[in-house]
Amino acid sequence: MQRLNLQVVQLAVLSACQTGLGQIHDAGIIGLARAVQIAGVIRVLILKMVKKCHSERLRSISERDS
């Protein structure tokens, strides 16, 4: 993931159940969110929500940032 060129991406939304997890190292937490940032994404939003409202929240975030 971190080898991708994502410098044009301003916001990545990670919304699966365990996307915020990672391994703790001296440099901090190493996980998917950090890999996305290393690839160049400016902002990473990690969501953990109840499935019922999941799609509605993502839609409102998407519309707000458009």
VEXZASE-336938 format. One record per atom (N, C-alpha, C): chain; residue in one letter; x, y, z; residue number from 1; atom name. Coordinates in Angstrom, 1 decimal. Layout:
N
("A", "a", (X, Y, Z), NUM, "CA");
...
***
This chain:
66
("A", "m", (0.8, -1.2, 0.0), 1, "N");
("A", "m", (0.0, 0.0, 0.0), 1, "CA");
("A", "m", (0.9, 1.2, 0.0), 1, "C");
("A", "q", (1.9, 1.3, 0.9), 2, "N");
("A", "q", (2.7, 2.5, 1.0), 2, "CA");
("A", "q", (3.5, 2.8, -0.2), 2, "C");
("A", "r", (3.6, 1.9, -1.2), 3, "N");
("A", "r", (4.4, 2.1, -2.4), 3, "CA");
("A", "r", (3.5, 2.8, -3.5), 3, "C");
("A", "l", (2.2, 2.9, -3.3), 4, "N");
("A", "l", (1.4, 3.5, -4.2), 4, "CA");
("A", "l", (1.6, 5.0, -4.2), 4, "C");
("A", "n", (1.4, 5.7, -5.3), 5, "N");
("A", "n", (1.5, 7.1, -5.4), 5, "CA");
("A", "n", (0.1, 7.7, -5.2), 5, "C");
("A", "l", (-0.2, 8.1, -4.0), 6, "N");
("A", "l", (-1.5, 8.7, -3.6), 6, "CA");
("A", "l", (-1.5, 10.1, -3.3), 6, "C");
("A", "q", (-0.5, 10.9, -3.8), 7, "N");
("A", "q", (-0.3, 12.3, -3.5), 7, "CA");
("A", "q", (-1.4, 13.2, -3.9), 7, "C");
("A", "v", (-2.2, 12.7, -4.9), 8, "N");
("A", "v", (-3.3, 13.6, -5.3), 8, "CA");
("A", "v", (-4.6, 13.3, -4.5), 8, "C");
("A", "v", (-4.6, 12.3, -3.6), 9, "N");
("A", "v", (-5.7, 12.0, -2.8), 9, "CA");
("A", "v", (-5.7, 12.9, -1.5), 9, "C");
("A", "q", (-6.8, 13.6, -1.3), 10, "N");
("A", "q", (-6.8, 14.5, -0.2), 10, "CA");
("A", "q", (-7.4, 13.9, 1.1), 10, "C");
("A", "l", (-8.3, 12.9, 0.9), 11, "N");
("A", "l", (-9.0, 12.3, 2.0), 11, "CA");
("A", "l", (-9.2, 10.8, 1.7), 11, "C");
("A", "a", (-8.7, 9.9, 2.6), 12, "N");
("A", "a", (-9.0, 8.5, 2.5), 12, "CA");
("A", "a", (-9.8, 8.1, 3.7), 12, "C");
("A", "v", (-10.9, 7.4, 3.5), 13, "N");
("A", "v", (-11.8, 7.0, 4.5), 13, "CA");
("A", "v", (-11.7, 5.5, 4.7), 13, "C");
("A", "l", (-11.2, 5.1, 5.9), 14, "N");
("A", "l", (-11.0, 3.7, 6.2), 14, "CA");
("A", "l", (-12.1, 3.3, 7.1), 14, "C");
("A", "s", (-13.0, 2.4, 6.6), 15, "N");
("A", "s", (-14.2, 2.2, 7.4), 15, "CA");
("A", "s", (-14.6, 0.7, 7.7), 15, "C");
("A", "a", (-13.6, -0.2, 7.5), 16, "N");
("A", "a", (-13.8, -1.6, 7.9), 16, "CA");
("A", "a", (-13.6, -1.7, 9.4), 16, "C");
("A", "c", (-14.0, -2.8, 9.9), 17, "N");
("A", "c", (-14.1, -3.0, 11.4), 17, "CA");
("A", "c", (-12.7, -2.8, 12.1), 17, "C");
("A", "q", (-11.6, -3.2, 11.5), 18, "N");
("A", "q", (-10.4, -3.2, 12.2), 18, "CA");
("A", "q", (-9.3, -2.4, 11.4), 18, "C");
("A", "t", (-9.7, -1.4, 10.6), 19, "N");
("A", "t", (-8.7, -0.7, 9.9), 19, "CA");
("A", "t", (-7.8, 0.3, 10.7), 19, "C");
("A", "g", (-8.3, 0.6, 11.9), 20, "N");
("A", "g", (-7.5, 1.4, 12.8), 20, "CA");
("A", "g", (-6.5, 0.7, 13.6), 20, "C");
("A", "l", (-6.4, -0.6, 13.5), 21, "N");
("A", "l", (-5.5, -1.4, 14.3), 21, "CA");
("A", "l", (-4.1, -1.4, 13.6), 21, "C");
("A", "g", (-3.1, -1.8, 14.4), 22, "N");
("A", "g", (-1.8, -1.9, 13.9), 22, "CA");
("A", "g", (-0.8, -2.4, 14.9), 22, "C");
("A", "q", (0.4, -2.6, 14.6), 23, "N");
("A", "q", (1.4, -3.1, 15.5), 23, "CA");
("A", "q", (2.1, -1.9, 16.1), 23, "C");
("A", "i", (2.4, -1.9, 17.4), 24, "N");
("A", "i", (3.1, -0.8, 18.1), 24, "CA");
("A", "i", (4.6, -1.1, 17.9), 24, "C");
("A", "h", (5.3, 0.0, 17.4), 25, "N");
("A", "h", (6.8, 0.0, 17.3), 25, "CA");
("A", "h", (7.3, 1.2, 17.9), 25, "C");
("A", "d", (8.7, 1.3, 17.9), 26, "N");
("A", "d", (9.3, 2.6, 18.4), 26, "CA");
("A", "d", (8.9, 3.8, 17.6), 26, "C");
("A", "a", (8.6, 3.6, 16.3), 27, "N");
("A", "a", (8.2, 4.8, 15.4), 27, "CA");
("A", "a", (6.7, 5.1, 15.6), 27, "C");
("A", "g", (5.9, 4.3, 16.4), 28, "N");
("A", "g", (4.5, 4.6, 16.5), 28, "CA");
("A", "g", (3.7, 3.3, 16.1), 28, "C");
("A", "i", (2.5, 3.5, 15.8), 29, "N");
("A", "i", (1.6, 2.4, 15.4), 29, "CA");
("A", "i", (1.8, 2.2, 13.8), 29, "C");
("A", "i", (2.1, 1.0, 13.5), 30, "N");
("A", "i", (2.3, 0.7, 12.0), 30, "CA");
("A", "i", (1.0, -0.1, 11.6), 30, "C");
("A", "g", (0.3, 0.5, 10.7), 31, "N");
("A", "g", (-0.9, -0.2, 10.2), 31, "CA");
("A", "g", (-1.4, 0.4, 8.9), 31, "C");
("A", "l", (-2.6, 0.1, 8.5), 32, "N");
("A", "l", (-3.1, 0.5, 7.2), 32, "CA");
("A", "l", (-3.1, 2.1, 7.1), 32, "C");
("A", "a", (-3.6, 2.7, 8.1), 33, "N");
("A", "a", (-3.7, 4.2, 8.1), 33, "CA");
("A", "a", (-2.3, 4.8, 7.9), 33, "C");
("A", "r", (-1.3, 4.3, 8.5), 34, "N");
("A", "r", (0.0, 4.9, 8.3), 34, "CA");
("A", "r", (0.5, 4.6, 6.9), 34, "C");
("A", "a", (0.3, 3.4, 6.4), 35, "N");
("A", "a", (0.7, 3.1, 5.0), 35, "CA");
("A", "a", (0.1, 4.0, 4.0), 35, "C");
("A", "v", (-1.2, 4.3, 4.2), 36, "N");
("A", "v", (-1.9, 5.3, 3.3), 36, "CA");
("A", "v", (-1.3, 6.7, 3.4), 36, "C");
("A", "q", (-0.9, 7.1, 4.6), 37, "N");
("A", "q", (-0.2, 8.4, 4.8), 37, "CA");
("A", "q", (1.1, 8.4, 4.1), 37, "C");
("A", "i", (1.9, 7.3, 4.3), 38, "N");
("A", "i", (3.2, 7.2, 3.6), 38, "CA");
("A", "i", (3.1, 7.3, 2.1), 38, "C");
("A", "a", (2.0, 6.7, 1.6), 39, "N");
("A", "a", (1.7, 6.7, 0.1), 39, "CA");
("A", "a", (1.4, 8.1, -0.4), 39, "C");
("A", "g", (1.1, 9.1, 0.6), 40, "N");
("A", "g", (0.9, 10.5, 0.1), 40, "CA");
("A", "g", (-0.5, 11.1, 0.4), 40, "C");
("A", "v", (-1.4, 10.3, 1.0), 41, "N");
("A", "v", (-2.7, 10.9, 1.3), 41, "CA");
("A", "v", (-2.6, 12.0, 2.4), 41, "C");
("A", "i", (-3.2, 13.1, 2.2), 42, "N");
("A", "i", (-3.1, 14.2, 3.1), 42, "CA");
("A", "i", (-3.8, 13.9, 4.4), 42, "C");
("A", "r", (-5.1, 13.4, 4.4), 43, "N");
("A", "r", (-5.9, 13.2, 5.6), 43, "CA");
("A", "r", (-6.4, 11.8, 5.5), 43, "C");
("A", "v", (-6.4, 11.1, 6.7), 44, "N");
("A", "v", (-7.0, 9.7, 6.8), 44, "CA");
("A", "v", (-8.0, 9.8, 7.9), 44, "C");
("A", "l", (-9.2, 9.4, 7.5), 45, "N");
("A", "l", (-10.3, 9.3, 8.5), 45, "CA");
("A", "l", (-10.6, 7.8, 8.8), 45, "C");
("A", "i", (-10.6, 7.4, 10.0), 46, "N");
("A", "i", (-10.9, 6.1, 10.4), 46, "CA");
("A", "i", (-12.2, 6.0, 11.1), 46, "C");
("A", "l", (-13.1, 5.3, 10.6), 47, "N");
("A", "l", (-14.5, 5.3, 11.1), 47, "CA");
("A", "l", (-14.8, 3.9, 11.6), 47, "C");
("A", "k", (-15.4, 3.8, 12.8), 48, "N");
("A", "k", (-16.0, 2.6, 13.3), 48, "CA");
("A", "k", (-17.4, 2.9, 13.7), 48, "C");
("A", "m", (-18.4, 2.4, 12.9), 49, "N");
("A", "m", (-19.8, 2.8, 13.2), 49, "CA");
("A", "m", (-20.6, 1.6, 13.2), 49, "C");
("A", "v", (-21.8, 1.8, 13.7), 50, "N");
("A", "v", (-22.9, 0.7, 13.6), 50, "CA");
("A", "v", (-23.2, 0.6, 12.1), 50, "C");
("A", "k", (-23.4, -0.7, 11.6), 51, "N");
("A", "k", (-23.6, -0.9, 10.2), 51, "CA");
("A", "k", (-24.8, -0.2, 9.6), 51, "C");
("A", "k", (-25.9, 0.0, 10.4), 52, "N");
("A", "k", (-27.1, 0.6, 9.9), 52, "CA");
("A", "k", (-26.9, 2.0, 9.3), 52, "C");
("A", "c", (-26.1, 2.8, 10.0), 53, "N");
("A", "c", (-26.0, 4.2, 9.6), 53, "CA");
("A", "c", (-24.7, 4.3, 8.8), 53, "C");
("A", "h", (-23.9, 3.3, 8.6), 54, "N");
("A", "h", (-22.6, 3.3, 7.9), 54, "CA");
("A", "h", (-22.7, 4.0, 6.5), 54, "C");
("A", "s", (-23.5, 3.6, 5.6), 55, "N");
("A", "s", (-23.6, 4.2, 4.3), 55, "CA");
("A", "s", (-24.0, 5.6, 4.3), 55, "C");
("A", "e", (-25.0, 5.9, 5.2), 56, "N");
("A", "e", (-25.5, 7.3, 5.3), 56, "CA");
("A", "e", (-24.4, 8.3, 5.8), 56, "C");
("A", "r", (-23.6, 7.9, 6.7), 57, "N");
("A", "r", (-22.5, 8.7, 7.2), 57, "CA");
("A", "r", (-21.4, 8.9, 6.1), 57, "C");
("A", "l", (-21.1, 7.8, 5.4), 58, "N");
("A", "l", (-20.1, 8.0, 4.4), 58, "CA");
("A", "l", (-20.6, 8.9, 3.3), 58, "C");
("A", "r", (-21.8, 8.8, 3.0), 59, "N");
("A", "r", (-22.4, 9.6, 1.9), 59, "CA");
("A", "r", (-22.4, 11.1, 2.3), 59, "C");
("A", "s", (-22.7, 11.4, 3.6), 60, "N");
("A", "s", (-22.7, 12.8, 4.1), 60, "CA");
("A", "s", (-21.2, 13.3, 4.1), 60, "C");
("A", "i", (-20.3, 12.5, 4.4), 61, "N");
("A", "i", (-18.9, 12.9, 4.4), 61, "CA");
("A", "i", (-18.5, 13.3, 3.0), 61, "C");
("A", "s", (-18.8, 12.4, 2.1), 62, "N");
("A", "s", (-18.5, 12.5, 0.7), 62, "CA");
("A", "s", (-19.1, 13.8, 0.1), 62, "C");
("A", "e", (-20.4, 14.1, 0.4), 63, "N");
("A", "e", (-21.1, 15.2, -0.1), 63, "CA");
("A", "e", (-20.5, 16.5, 0.5), 63, "C");
("A", "r", (-20.1, 16.5, 1.7), 64, "N");
("A", "r", (-19.5, 17.7, 2.4), 64, "CA");
("A", "r", (-18.2, 18.0, 1.8), 64, "C");
("A", "d", (-17.4, 17.1, 1.4), 65, "N");
("A", "d", (-16.0, 17.3, 0.9), 65, "CA");
("A", "d", (-16.0, 17.6, -0.6), 65, "C");
("A", "s", (-17.2, 17.5, -1.3), 66, "N");
("A", "s", (-17.3, 17.7, -2.7), 66, "CA");
("A", "s", (-17.3, 19.2, -3.0), 66, "C");
***
